[in-house]
Amino acid sequence: MGEITLLDGGMGQELLKRSAQPPHPMWSAKVLLDEPEIVAAVHRDYIAAGARRITLNTYAASPERLAQGGRSDLFRPLQTRAIELAKSAVAASGQDVRIAGCLPPLFASYRPELAPDFQANLVLYRQIVALEKDHVDLFQCETLGSIAEATAACTAAVESGLPVWVSLSIRDDDSKTLRSGEPLLDALAALEGLGAEALLLNCSTPEAISHALPDLVATGSPVGAYANGFAGVTALEPGGTVDVLQARHDLDPATYADFAMGWIEAGVTIIGGCCETTPAHIAEIARRLKAAGYDII
């Protein structure tokens, strides 16, 4: 049938479920600091479920997010620990698994208006790239909700010489606009020629992703999708804790896999899960792919 790259699923919410600590504004970085064994276990579980590309758990370990918490000193140590844990999980699996570096929103996941301009973003993304580039197989610029964030992350990642995927986060409706309100088509035009090897949508509802995917497929680039399972994201404020977000109850592994297989029929070749998806979701997608005759690469 063809080849599909199967990604991992959500990390942050999975860590919250497994952690003994109360939610913290530093989110997944706090677990990385105090309970690294949980991070390693989640990586291993996703690989066992069938994922053949995992992402470093550095989403909340960016320079600006740590600075907001008064812990800029943790930037290098947390990046280093995340790299070590991902590598150990891959080594323990005995599987051919790739590791993606993570270039996330630098200030807030769903509030791109709080981020600075392109140049200021670029300076911060280059700091992350410098620490991760010698330890990863590709860079995944993800959950980017504005053109300034997306183009800055892509530019910094391409400078590494590694493959780069850019994943945009769109509003949870039929508007086909980024979280910033900028049209998705304008974002795709801005990214054209910057060197991204694949274009993706993530951390949006599966319904919104299904509606917008044809615009990505029309670019002719490899296309991917990994949705979240939140009932809504407006409750999360910068500096808040992610436990304020509620999970949907209608996106069990089977239902989510229905969306994923529909995306593949629409032309997607990169599939995974975002917040509130679990190893069980990835395992069900892997089962469906194999049953349909796809090769997971």
C-alpha positions in Angstrom: 0.0 0.0 0.0 2.8 2.4 0.8 5.1 3.7 3.5 4.0 5.6 6.6 6.2 7.2 9.2 4.6 6.5 12.6 5.3 9.1 15.3 4.9 8.9 19.1 1.9 10.4 20.9 1.4 13.0 23.6 4.1 13.4 26.1 3.1 16.2 28.5 -0.3 14.9 29.5 1.0 11.3 29.7 3.6 12.5 32.2 1.0 14.2 34.3 -1.0 11.0 34.5 2.1 9.0 35.6 3.8 11.6 37.9 3.4 11.7 41.6 3.8 15.4 41.7 1.1 18.1 41.4 0.9 20.0 38.1 3.5 22.7 37.8 3.9 25.8 35.5 7.2 24.2 34.2 5.1 21.3 33.1 7.0 18.5 31.4 10.3 20.1 32.3 9.6 19.6 36.0 9.1 15.9 35.5 12.2 15.7 33.4 14.1 17.3 36.3 12.6 15.3 39.2 11.3 12.1 37.7 13.3 11.3 34.6 12.5 7.6 34.8 8.9 8.4 33.8 10.1 10.3 30.7 12.2 7.3 29.7 9.3 4.9 30.3 7.0 6.9 28.1 9.5 6.9 25.3 9.9 3.1 25.6 6.1 2.6 25.7 5.7 4.6 22.5 8.4 2.6 20.7 6.8 -0.6 21.9 3.5 0.6 20.6 5.0 0.9 17.1 6.4 4.5 16.9 9.5 4.7 14.8 10.2 8.4 15.5 10.1 9.9 19.0 10.6 13.6 20.0 12.8 14.9 22.7 10.9 15.9 25.8 12.1 19.5 25.6 8.9 21.2 24.7 8.8 23.1 28.0 12.6 23.4 28.3 13.1 26.4 26.0 15.1 29.4 27.1 12.1 31.7 27.5 9.9 29.3 29.3 12.6 28.5 31.8 13.4 32.2 32.2 9.7 32.8 33.1 10.1 30.4 35.9 13.3 31.9 37.1 15.3 28.8 36.1 17.4 29.8 33.1 20.2 27.8 34.6 18.4 24.6 33.8 18.4 25.1 30.0 21.5 23.1 29.2 21.0 20.5 31.9 17.4 19.7 30.9 18.3 19.6 27.2 21.1 17.2 28.0 19.0 15.0 30.2 16.2 14.8 27.6 18.7 13.7 24.9 20.2 11.0 27.2 16.7 9.6 28.0 15.6 9.5 24.4 18.8 7.8 23.3 18.6 5.3 26.1 15.0 4.4 25.2 16.0 3.8 21.6 19.0 1.7 22.5 16.9 -0.4 24.9 14.3 -1.0 22.2 16.6 -2.6 19.7 14.4 -1.0 17.0 15.3 1.3 14.2 13.9 4.5 15.7 14.8 8.1 14.8 14.9 11.0 17.3 13.5 14.4 16.5 14.8 17.6 18.1 12.0 19.8 19.3 11.4 23.5 18.4 8.2 24.5 20.2 6.4 27.8 20.8 8.8 29.7 22.9 6.3 31.6 25.1 2.9 29.9 25.1 1.3 27.1 23.2 -1.9 28.8 22.2 -1.1 32.5 22.6 1.2 33.4 19.6 0.5 37.1 20.1 2.8 37.0 23.1 5.8 35.8 21.1 8.3 38.4 19.8 9.1 39.1 16.2 10.9 36.8 13.7 14.4 38.0 14.7 13.9 37.6 18.4 12.4 34.1 17.9 15.3 33.2 15.6 17.9 34.0 18.3 16.2 31.7 20.8 15.6 28.9 18.4 19.2 28.9 17.4 20.1 28.3 21.1 18.0 25.2 21.1 19.3 24.0 17.8 22.9 24.4 18.9 22.4 22.0 21.9 20.3 19.4 20.0 21.7 19.2 16.5 24.5 16.7 17.2 22.2 14.3 18.9 19.1 14.1 16.8 18.2 12.8 13.3 15.9 15.6 12.3 14.2 18.7 13.7 10.5 18.9 14.3 9.2 22.5 14.6 5.8 21.9 16.2 2.6 23.5 17.5 3.6 26.8 15.9 0.7 29.2 15.8 2.1 32.2 13.9 4.0 32.8 10.7 6.8 34.5 12.7 7.3 31.5 15.0 7.1 29.0 12.1 9.5 30.8 9.8 12.0 31.5 12.6 12.0 27.9 13.8 12.3 26.6 10.3 15.2 28.9 9.5 17.1 28.0 12.7 16.5 24.2 12.1 17.6 24.3 8.5 20.9 25.9 9.5 21.7 22.6 11.3 21.9 20.7 8.0 19.4 18.1 9.3 16.0 17.3 7.8 13.3 19.7 9.1 9.6 19.2 9.5 7.4 22.2 10.3 4.1 21.5 12.1 1.5 24.3 12.4 -1.3 24.6 15.0 -4.6 25.9 13.7 -7.8 27.2 15.3 -10.3 24.5 16.3 -12.9 25.5 13.7 -13.3 25.5 9.9 -11.5 28.8 9.4 -8.2 27.3 8.3 -6.3 29.9 10.2 -3.3 29.7 12.5 -3.8 30.3 16.2 -2.7 33.9 15.4 -5.6 34.4 13.0 -3.3 34.4 10.0 -4.5 32.3 7.1 -3.0 28.9 6.8 -2.4 29.5 3.1 -0.3 32.6 4.0 1.8 30.5 6.4 2.4 27.8 3.7 3.5 30.5 1.3 5.9 32.0 3.8 7.4 28.6 4.5 7.9 27.9 0.8 11.6 27.8 -0.1 12.9 27.9 3.5 14.0 24.2 3.3 11.4 22.3 5.3 11.1 18.7 4.0 7.6 18.0 5.4 4.6 20.1 6.5 2.3 19.0 9.2 -0.6 20.1 11.4 -0.7 19.3 15.1 -2.2 20.1 18.5 -5.6 21.0 17.0 -8.8 19.0 16.9 -8.8 16.2 14.5 -11.9 17.7 12.8 -10.1 21.0 12.1 -7.1 19.1 10.8 -9.2 17.0 8.5 -10.7 20.3 7.1 -7.3 21.9 6.5 -5.2 19.0 5.3 -6.1 19.5 1.5 -4.2 22.8 1.6 -1.0 21.1 2.8 -1.4 18.2 0.4 -1.7 20.7 -2.5 1.8 22.0 -1.8 3.3 18.7 -3.0 5.4 18.3 0.1 5.3 15.2 2.4 2.4 15.9 4.8 1.7 14.8 8.3 -0.9 15.2 11.1 -1.1 14.5 14.8 -4.2 15.9 16.6 -4.8 16.6 20.3 -7.7 15.3 22.4 -8.6 18.4 24.3 -12.2 19.6 24.6 -10.8 23.1 24.2 -7.6 25.1 24.9 -8.8 28.6 25.8 -8.6 27.8 29.6 -4.8 27.6 29.5 -3.2 30.9 30.3 0.6 31.6 30.1 2.2 30.5 33.3 -0.8 28.3 34.1 -0.9 24.5 34.6 -2.1 22.1 32.0 -4.5 20.3 34.4 -7.1 23.1 33.6 -7.5 21.5 30.1 -10.2 18.8 29.8 -9.8 15.7 27.7 -12.5 14.7 25.2 -14.3 11.4 25.9 -15.0 10.6 22.3 -11.4 10.1 21.0 -10.5 6.6 22.2 -7.8 4.7 20.3 -10.3 3.3 17.8 -11.9 6.6 17.0 -8.6 8.4 16.7 -7.3 5.7 14.4 -10.4 6.3 12.2 -9.3 9.9 11.8 -5.6 8.8 11.1 -6.6 6.3 8.4 -8.8 9.0 6.8 -5.8 11.4 6.8 -3.7 8.7 5.1 -6.4 8.3 2.4 -6.2 12.1 1.9 -2.4 11.9 1.2 -0.8 12.0 4.6 2.4 9.9 5.1 3.4 11.0 8.6 1.0 10.1 11.4 1.1 10.4 15.2 -0.7 11.8 18.2 -0.5 15.0 20.3 -1.8 15.9 23.8 -4.2 13.4 25.3 -3.2 10.6 22.9 -1.4 7.7 24.5 0.7 4.6 23.6 -2.7 2.8 23.2 -3.6 5.3 20.4 -0.3 4.7 18.6 -0.6 0.9 19.0 -4.1 1.0 17.4 -2.8 3.1 14.5 0.1 0.6 14.0 -2.3 -2.3 14.0 -4.6 -0.7 11.4 -1.6 0.2 9.2 -0.3 -3.3 9.2 -3.7 -4.8 8.6 -4.1 -2.4 5.6 -0.7 -3.5 4.2 1.3 -0.3 4.9 5.0 -0.4 5.8 5.8 1.5 8.9 9.1 3.3 8.5 
